[in-house]
Amino acid sequence: MCSDPLAELFTVIKTRQQQPQEDSYTCKLLAKGENTILKKLGEEIVELVMACKDRDRDTIAQETVDVLYHILVALAYYEVDLTAVYQVMASRRK
């Protein structure tokens, strides 16, 4: 098991951003821009909320992964490094 799956996924997303691949969903999202990225993030959050409401643990886990992925795409698009997010998390633990 990897030590930081979010960081690894963020690295893949950043690589796709810098080296686009025609068949990459990530590249398609990034190319479509802000409205598409934010719309998709919103849709995924709603799906997570509904899975929680249904108390469907498997779907909650799957939708959480989808939300995290789309958050990372948004971070890449807005040029916010994941380490900045980690730093804020750490500062709030105190």
LUMNULO-406461 format. One line per field, with one value per residue (C-alpha): residue number from 1; x, z, y. Coordinates in steps of 0.1 Angstrom, whole numbers, plus 2048, in hexadecimal, padded with zeros to 3 digits. Example, Ala and Ser with C-alpha at 12.3 -4.5 7.8 and 13.67 -1.06 7.14 Angstrom:
drenvo [1, 2]
px [87B, 889]
pz [84E, 847]
py [7D3, 7F5]
end
This chain:
drenvo [1, 2, 3, 4, 5, 6, 7, 8, 9, 10, 11, 12, 13, 14, 15, 16, 17, 18, 19, 20, 21, 22, 23, 24, 25, 26, 27, 28, 29, 30, 31, 32, 33, 34, 35, 36, 37, 38, 39, 40, 41, 42, 43, 44, 45, 46, 47, 48, 49, 50, 51, 52, 53, 54, 55, 56, 57, 58, 59, 60, 61, 62, 63, 64, 65, 66, 67, 68, 69, 70, 71, 72, 73, 74, 75, 76, 77, 78, 79, 80, 81, 82, 83, 84, 85, 86, 87, 88, 89, 90, 91, 92, 93, 94]
px [800, 80D, 816, 803, 7EA, 7DD, 800, 806, 7E5, 7EC, 80E, 7FC, 7E3, 800, 812, 7F3, 7F0, 814, 814, 7F1, 7E5, 7C9, 7B6, 7BA, 79A, 7B0, 7BD, 79A, 78E, 7AB, 7A7, 782, 78B, 77C, 757, 75A, 772, 75C, 73C, 74A, 757, 734, 724, 73B, 735, 70F, 715, 729, 70E, 6F3, 709, 70C, 6E7, 6E1, 6FB, 70B, 72E, 73D, 72E, 73A, 75D, 75B, 74C, 765, 781, 76F, 76C, 791, 79B, 787, 794, 7B8, 7AF, 7A2, 7C2, 7D7, 7C2, 7C5, 7EA, 7E6, 7FF, 7F3, 80F, 7FD, 7DE, 7F1, 801, 7DE, 7D3, 7F1, 7EC, 7C8, 7D2, 7E2]
pz [800, 7F7, 812, 804, 7E9, 7E6, 7DF, 7C6, 7B4, 7B4, 7A4, 788, 783, 782, 769, 753, 755, 749, 730, 723, 716, 6FD, 70E, 732, 745, 75A, 73B, 72D, 74E, 750, 72C, 730, 74C, 76B, 764, 75C, 779, 792, 785, 787, 7AA, 7B4, 7A5, 7B7, 7D8, 7D3, 7CC, 7EC, 800, 7F2, 7F9, 81D, 81F, 813, 82C, 810, 81D, 7FC, 7E8, 802, 7FE, 7D8, 7D7, 7EF, 7D8, 7BB, 7CF, 7DA, 7B6, 7AA, 7C6, 7BB, 797, 7A3, 7B8, 799, 784, 79D, 7A3, 7C8, 7D3, 7E8, 802, 808, 811, 828, 839, 840, 84D, 864, 871, 87A, 88F, 8A9]
py [800, 822, 83B, 859, 84F, 873, 880, 864, 86C, 891, 88A, 876, 893, 8AD, 897, 894, 8BA, 8BF, 8A2, 89F, 87D, 87C, 85F, 86D, 877, 88E, 8A0, 8A4, 8B3, 8CB, 8D5, 8DD, 8F5, 904, 900, 8DB, 8D3, 8E5, 8D6, 8B3, 8B9, 8C5, 8A6, 88F, 8A0, 89C, 877, 873, 885, 86E, 84F, 85B, 861, 83D, 830, 81C, 817, 809, 825, 83F, 832, 833, 856, 863, 858, 869, 889, 888, 883, 8A0, 8B6, 8AD, 8B6, 8D8, 8DD, 8D7, 8ED, 90A, 903, 8FB, 8E1, 8C5, 8CD, 8EE, 8DB, 8C4, 8E2, 8F1, 8D0, 8CD, 8F1, 8E9, 8CB, 8E1]
end
